[in-house]
Amino acid sequence: MPWKYFNQVCYTRVVMTLETSIGKVKLRRPGMVASGIMDETGPSMVRMIASGAGAVVTKSIGLEPKAGHPNPCFTEIKSGFVNAMGLPNPGIELFKEEMEIAIKAGPIIGSIYGANAEEFAKLAGKMEDYGAVAVELNLSCPHAKGYGMELGTDPVIVKTIVSAVKNAVSIPVWSKLTPNTQSIANIGVAVQDAGGDAVVAINTLKAMVISPEMRRPVLSNKFGGLSGPAVRAVGVRAVYDLYAVLDIPIIGVGGIYDAHDALQYIMAGASGFQIGSAIAKNGPNVFETINKNLERFMIDYDYRSINDMVGVANE
Ligand SMILES: Cc1cc2nc3c(=O)[nH]c(=O)nc-3n(C[C@H](O)[C@H](O)[C@H](O)COP(=O)(O)O)c2cc1C
């Protein structure tokens, strides 16, 4: 082993760190499980933390149990997935038992969806009681009528929801934004003006797959949300735009499959990142590989912390 390499490894053992802070939320590793994949039960969330995730964002939970859309609600395409799950979840009361198991393993962020500010505030209070370290407001799901993106594209509604939740809880409030809008930066500013603690970008892009044999859309809901490698460049651009106008932290999500993908988001301005489709495609080990390769990159390019790399592509 050349001396330089040996020296760097020793040096980085002492100084280099994958730790990051999203405002008051401190993470040992910057990668989190994105809402909707391997985060519906306590044991699956425990498994994801054990696999190297710095935190898990839960499946989005509402006030009442919801069955979601009928099958088919998920399809794979060449460059990712299109899903229209329709927010299936057991409802906030039953989700308590999953949270009791999950919070013992590591930091859990409670993702919630509601039809109005009052519902969001109620759900956020429950997640705080259950031990979530932060709540993530789903203002961005593209395929659930009356929820998500239908609220999250209007800066006035966004401001009202974020303010109500801020008044209801003392844990940090993150807002997950949709790319299906003319200006994601304007929505980010509305979140910040309302006292939001961080933004998460992006949720899925509204999309459709048609079966030529069947002569109709594949999904029962007809349209759904596109995720995976196809959306990565859209997500990176969204984070870059948000970084230019916001002072609050940004979390990047969309098409992250390896350390290079994660680094694009970090250098665009993200203090942390989330992974969804890559877990569905390649399994939970994605975190361990990304953590190892992030460290390798930081050694090779002489970065000592994630924070040293945040937003450097904007300089
Ligand atoms: C099957 C599936 C279910 C999802 N469910 C949710 C959800 O409940 N709430 C939410 O905010 N985002 C949900 N998402 C969006 C992801 O959290 C993420 O924002 C998006 O998939 C882009 O990241 P990716 O390319 O790493 O998957 C879901 C995505 C998929 C593929």
PDBQT file of the ligand as one rigid body, heavy atoms in Angstrom, charges set to zero:
ROOT
HETATM    1  C1  LIG A 401     -43.806   2.659  -4.786  1.00  0.00    +0.000 C 
HETATM    2  C2  LIG A 401     -43.583   4.074  -4.359  1.00  0.00    +0.000 A 
HETATM    3  C3  LIG A 401     -44.337   4.588  -3.308  1.00  0.00    +0.000 A 
HETATM    4  C4  LIG A 401     -44.132   5.910  -2.895  1.00  0.00    +0.000 A 
HETATM    5  N1  LIG A 401     -44.865   6.399  -1.843  1.00  0.00    +0.000 NA
HETATM    6  C5  LIG A 401     -44.627   7.664  -1.389  1.00  0.00    +0.000 A 
HETATM    7  C6  LIG A 401     -45.331   8.160  -0.252  1.00  0.00    +0.000 A 
HETATM    8  O1  LIG A 401     -46.149   7.488   0.377  1.00  0.00    +0.000 OA
HETATM    9  N2  LIG A 401     -45.072   9.441   0.126  1.00  0.00    +0.000 N 
HETATM   10  C7  LIG A 401     -44.158  10.240  -0.505  1.00  0.00    +0.000 A 
HETATM   11  O2  LIG A 401     -43.949  11.385  -0.092  1.00  0.00    +0.000 OA
HETATM   12  N3  LIG A 401     -43.466   9.763  -1.573  1.00  0.00    +0.000 NA
HETATM   13  C8  LIG A 401     -43.680   8.517  -2.018  1.00  0.00    +0.000 A 
HETATM   14  N4  LIG A 401     -42.968   8.036  -3.088  1.00  0.00    +0.000 N 
HETATM   15  C9  LIG A 401     -41.973   8.907  -3.751  1.00  0.00    +0.000 C 
HETATM   16  C10 LIG A 401     -40.563   8.617  -3.248  1.00  0.00    +0.000 C 
HETATM   17  O3  LIG A 401     -40.449   8.863  -1.858  1.00  0.00    +0.000 OA
HETATM   18  C11 LIG A 401     -39.520   9.481  -4.002  1.00  0.00    +0.000 C 
HETATM   19  O4  LIG A 401     -39.783  10.842  -3.776  1.00  0.00    +0.000 OA
HETATM   20  C12 LIG A 401     -39.535   9.211  -5.496  1.00  0.00    +0.000 C 
HETATM   21  O5  LIG A 401     -39.763   7.847  -5.780  1.00  0.00    +0.000 OA
HETATM   22  C13 LIG A 401     -38.214   9.625  -6.158  1.00  0.00    +0.000 C 
HETATM   23  O6  LIG A 401     -37.129   8.969  -5.604  1.00  0.00    +0.000 OA
HETATM   24  P1  LIG A 401     -36.501   7.594  -6.202  1.00  0.00    +0.000 P 
HETATM   25  O7  LIG A 401     -36.218   7.863  -7.644  1.00  0.00    +0.000 OA
HETATM   26  O8  LIG A 401     -35.290   7.336  -5.361  1.00  0.00    +0.000 OA
HETATM   27  O9  LIG A 401     -37.565   6.538  -6.024  1.00  0.00    +0.000 OA
HETATM   28  C14 LIG A 401     -43.164   6.725  -3.535  1.00  0.00    +0.000 A 
HETATM   29  C15 LIG A 401     -42.418   6.191  -4.590  1.00  0.00    +0.000 A 
HETATM   30  C16 LIG A 401     -42.603   4.879  -5.006  1.00  0.00    +0.000 A 
HETATM   31  C17 LIG A 401     -41.782   4.345  -6.138  1.00  0.00    +0.000 C 
ENDROOT
TORSDOF 0
